[in-house]
Amino acid sequence: MREHKIMPEVTDAVAADAFRRLVAHLRHRSDAENIDLMGLAGFCRNCLADWIAEASEAHGRLMERDEAREAIYGMPFGEWKARFQGEATPEQVRRMEESVARNG
């Protein structure tokens, strides 16, 4: 398999380690809600899970959406949602919609 590089000085192995650290950080910071991540950065844990599922398919292994979410959340998504996700405020939804519109 060809080594893909996201930047000339970052190998796939280094990028994978950094990604795993990001996922561990997001698992630890359950107080950082997806709606807030979407409002600030235009992506959230669900986006990461979708990207994992898409990449797995591109590499010859179909990973179901729920399986990818569990890989990101460290537990079934429904369980994480029940434990950590609050009700979104109108302001959070507005920020998220504005941010997502910039994703292009």
GROMACS elastic network, one bead per residue, 0.5 to 0.9 nm:
[ bonds ]
;  ai    aj funct       b0    kb
    1     4     6  0.89517   500
    3    11     6  0.72378   500
    3    12     6  0.64959   500
    4     7     6  0.89342   500
    4    11     6  0.70838   500
    4    12     6  0.61815   500
    5     8     6  0.59711   500
    5     9     6  0.76885   500
    5    10     6  0.60165   500
    5    11     6  0.53320   500
    5    12     6  0.60564   500
    5    15     6  0.84989   500
    6     9     6  0.83360   500
    6    10     6  0.63609   500
    6    11     6  0.73841   500
    6    12     6  0.77413   500
    6    15     6  0.79299   500
    7    10     6  0.52902   500
    7    11     6  0.77393   500
    8    11     6  0.75901   500
   10    13     6  0.81234   500
   10    14     6  0.60822   500
   10    15     6  0.64073   500
   11    14     6  0.52654   500
   11    15     6  0.61567   500
   11    16     6  0.85065   500
   12    16     6  0.59269   500
   12    17     6  0.85688   500
   13    16     6  0.50640   500
   13    17     6  0.62614   500
   13    18     6  0.86760   500
   14    17     6  0.51569   500
   14    18     6  0.62454   500
   14    19     6  0.85889   500
   15    18     6  0.50730   500
   15    19     6  0.60525   500
   15    20     6  0.86088   500
   16    20     6  0.61585   500
   16    21     6  0.85926   500
   17    20     6  0.51407   500
   17    21     6  0.62722   500
   17    22     6  0.87054   500
   18    21     6  0.50251   500
   18    22     6  0.62241   500
   18    23     6  0.87157   500
   19    23     6  0.62377   500
   19    24     6  0.86067   500
   20    23     6  0.50959   500
   20    24     6  0.61661   500
   20    25     6  0.85434   500
   21    24     6  0.50274   500
   21    25     6  0.60631   500
   21    26     6  0.86043   500
   22    25     6  0.50179   500
   22    26     6  0.61784   500
   22    27     6  0.85927   500
   23    26     6  0.50913   500
   23    27     6  0.61425   500
   23    28     6  0.86105   500
   23    45     6  0.83254   500
   23    48     6  0.88063   500
   23    71     6  0.87998   500
   23    72     6  0.60631   500
   23    73     6  0.78165   500
   23    74     6  0.89670   500
   24    27     6  0.50646   500
   24    28     6  0.62235   500
   24    29     6  0.86199   500
   24    72     6  0.83719   500
   24    73     6  0.88471   500
   24    74     6  0.87856   500
   25    28     6  0.50819   500
   25    29     6  0.60818   500
   25    30     6  0.89495   500
   26    30     6  0.64886   500
   26    31     6  0.89821   500
   26    32     6  0.75532   500
   26    45     6  0.77393   500
   26    72     6  0.83576   500
   26    73     6  0.79426   500
   27    30     6  0.59013   500
   27    72     6  0.76281   500
   27    73     6  0.59803   500
   27    74     6  0.69353   500
   28    31     6  0.84180   500
   29    32     6  0.56025   500
   29    33     6  0.84996   500
   30    33     6  0.65789   500
   30    80     6  0.86755   500
   30    84     6  0.63004   500
   30    85     6  0.83609   500
   31    84     6  0.71587   500
   31    85     6  0.84352   500
   32    35     6  0.85144   500
   32    36     6  0.67456   500
   32    37     6  0.69584   500
   33    36     6  0.53635   500
   33    37     6  0.63816   500
   33    38     6  0.87188   500
   33    44     6  0.83565   500
   33    84     6  0.78540   500
   33    85     6  0.65284   500
   33    86     6  0.79551   500
   34    38     6  0.60356   500
   34    39     6  0.84616   500
   34    43     6  0.79721   500
   34    44     6  0.51522   500
   34    45     6  0.64617   500
   34    46     6  0.78610   500
   34    85     6  0.80460   500
   35    38     6  0.50973   500
   35    39     6  0.61364   500
   35    40     6  0.87283   500
   35    43     6  0.89289   500
   35    44     6  0.75445   500
   35    88     6  0.69384   500
   35    92     6  0.63577   500
   35    93     6  0.70476   500
   35    95     6  0.86090   500
   35    96     6  0.64318   500
   36    40     6  0.61695   500
   36    41     6  0.83498   500
   36    44     6  0.83746   500
   36    92     6  0.65137   500
   36    93     6  0.87284   500
   36    95     6  0.80940   500
   36    96     6  0.72046   500
   37    40     6  0.52368   500
   37    41     6  0.56535   500
   37    42     6  0.67426   500
   37    43     6  0.61849   500
   37    44     6  0.54037   500
   37    45     6  0.83882   500
   37    96     6  0.81243   500
   38    41     6  0.53753   500
   38    44     6  0.55683   500
   38    92     6  0.88927   500
   38    95     6  0.79140   500
   38    96     6  0.51225   500
   38    97     6  0.82243   500
   38    99     6  0.67317   500
   38   100     6  0.69927   500
   39    42     6  0.59442   500
   39    43     6  0.81017   500
   39    92     6  0.66962   500
   39    93     6  0.76227   500
   39    94     6  0.79430   500
   39    97     6  0.72108   500
   39    98     6  0.73383   500
   39    99     6  0.53769   500
   39   100     6  0.75040   500
   40    43     6  0.82103   500
   40    95     6  0.75242   500
   40    96     6  0.73346   500
   40    99     6  0.66569   500
   41    44     6  0.78862   500
   41    96     6  0.86901   500
   41    99     6  0.68341   500
   41   100     6  0.82654   500
   42    96     6  0.69592   500
   42    97     6  0.86760   500
   42    98     6  0.87576   500
   42    99     6  0.51894   500
   42   101     6  0.83488   500
   42   102     6  0.77198   500
   42   103     6  0.65286   500
   43    46     6  0.78099   500
   43    47     6  0.56601   500
   43    48     6  0.75945   500
   43    99     6  0.88430   500
   43   100     6  0.77655   500
   43   103     6  0.88965   500
   44    47     6  0.52031   500
   44    48     6  0.64896   500
   44    49     6  0.88014   500
   45    48     6  0.50655   500
   45    49     6  0.62584   500
   45    50     6  0.86566   500
   45    69     6  0.77088   500
   45    72     6  0.66522   500
   45    73     6  0.73805   500
   46    50     6  0.61403   500
   46    51     6  0.85878   500
   46    68     6  0.87736   500
   46    69     6  0.65080   500
   46    72     6  0.80432   500
   46    73     6  0.88767   500
   47    51     6  0.61501   500
   47    52     6  0.85884   500
   48    51     6  0.50379   500
   48    52     6  0.61839   500
   48    53     6  0.86600   500
   48    68     6  0.84926   500
   48    69     6  0.81244   500
   48    72     6  0.72239   500
   49    52     6  0.50121   500
   49    53     6  0.62105   500
   49    54     6  0.86096   500
   49    65     6  0.71094   500
   49    66     6  0.85031   500
   49    67     6  0.84994   500
   49    70     6  0.81357   500
   49    71     6  0.74015   500
   49    72     6  0.60126   500
   49    73     6  0.86847   500
   50    53     6  0.50773   500
   50    54     6  0.61285   500
   50    55     6  0.85227   500
   50    65     6  0.66562   500
   50    68     6  0.69529   500
   50    69     6  0.76635   500
   51    54     6  0.50584   500
   51    55     6  0.59830   500
   51    56     6  0.84252   500
   51    68     6  0.86726   500
   52    55     6  0.51180   500
   52    56     6  0.59943   500
   52    57     6  0.85966   500
   52    63     6  0.80279   500
   52    65     6  0.88703   500
   52    68     6  0.62329   500
   52    69     6  0.86849   500
   52    71     6  0.88022   500
   52    72     6  0.88026   500
   53    56     6  0.51415   500
   53    57     6  0.63212   500
   53    58     6  0.87216   500
   53    61     6  0.87894   500
   53    62     6  0.70670   500
   53    63     6  0.51805   500
   53    64     6  0.65270   500
   53    65     6  0.62809   500
   53    67     6  0.82986   500
   53    68     6  0.57397   500
   53    69     6  0.87202   500
   54    57     6  0.52261   500
   54    58     6  0.62951   500
   54    59     6  0.87580   500
   54    62     6  0.81940   500
   54    63     6  0.79802   500
   55    59     6  0.62287   500
   55    60     6  0.87853   500
   55    61     6  0.86906   500
   55    62     6  0.89725   500
   55    63     6  0.89727   500
   56    59     6  0.50458   500
   56    60     6  0.63853   500
   56    61     6  0.51640   500
   56    62     6  0.59103   500
   56    63     6  0.61318   500
   57    60     6  0.51365   500
   57    63     6  0.67309   500
   58    61     6  0.74345   500
   58    62     6  0.83335   500
   59    62     6  0.84425   500
   63    66     6  0.83220   500
   63    67     6  0.63042   500
   63    68     6  0.63672   500
   64    67     6  0.52212   500
   64    68     6  0.62780   500
   64    69     6  0.86952   500
   65    68     6  0.51253   500
   65    69     6  0.61664   500
   65    70     6  0.86390   500
   66    69     6  0.50616   500
   66    70     6  0.61726   500
   66    71     6  0.86354   500
   66    76     6  0.73067   500
   66    77     6  0.72234   500
   67    70     6  0.51419   500
   67    71     6  0.63138   500
   67    72     6  0.88738   500
   67    76     6  0.80668   500
   68    71     6  0.50158   500
   68    72     6  0.64797   500
   68    73     6  0.87159   500
   69    72     6  0.51039   500
   69    73     6  0.59409   500
   69    74     6  0.80390   500
   69    75     6  0.80584   500
   69    76     6  0.70845   500
   69    77     6  0.61661   500
   70    73     6  0.50584   500
   70    74     6  0.52607   500
   70    77     6  0.61298   500
   71    74     6  0.55331   500
   71    75     6  0.74210   500
   71    76     6  0.86069   500
   72    75     6  0.80769   500
   73    76     6  0.70665   500
   73    77     6  0.66369   500
   73    80     6  0.70142   500
   74    77     6  0.85233   500
   74    80     6  0.85119   500
   75    78     6  0.83793   500
   75    79     6  0.67193   500
   75    80     6  0.65353   500
   76    79     6  0.54111   500
   76    80     6  0.64825   500
   76    81     6  0.87395   500
   77    80     6  0.50707   500
   77    81     6  0.59891   500
   77    82     6  0.85433   500
   78    81     6  0.50489   500
   78    82     6  0.61386   500
   78    83     6  0.86103   500
   79    82     6  0.51820   500
   79    83     6  0.61943   500
   79    84     6  0.85489   500
   80    83     6  0.51480   500
   80    84     6  0.58189   500
   80    85     6  0.72687   500
   81    84     6  0.54413   500
   81    86     6  0.80585   500
   82    85     6  0.62853   500
   82    86     6  0.84258   500
   83    86     6  0.87880   500
   85    88     6  0.86047   500
   88    91     6  0.80986   500
   88    92     6  0.60439   500
   88    93     6  0.65437   500
   89    92     6  0.51645   500
   89    93     6  0.63500   500
   89    94     6  0.86590   500
   90    93     6  0.51146   500
   90    94     6  0.61321   500
   90    95     6  0.86988   500
   91    94     6  0.50392   500
   91    95     6  0.62093   500
   91    96     6  0.85455   500
   92    95     6  0.51982   500
   92    96     6  0.61000   500
   92    97     6  0.86105   500
   93    96     6  0.50416   500
   93    97     6  0.61030   500
   93    98     6  0.86126   500
   94    97     6  0.52061   500
   94    98     6  0.62306   500
   94    99     6  0.85828   500
   95    98     6  0.51764   500
   95    99     6  0.60567   500
   95   100     6  0.85430   500
   96    99     6  0.50691   500
   96   100     6  0.59858   500
   96   101     6  0.84623   500
   97   100     6  0.52002   500
   97   101     6  0.61232   500
   97   102     6  0.88721   500
   98   101     6  0.52353   500
   98   102     6  0.67876   500
   99   102     6  0.53592   500
   99   103     6  0.69865   500
  100   103     6  0.52099   500
  100   104     6  0.78374   500
  101   104     6  0.64043   500
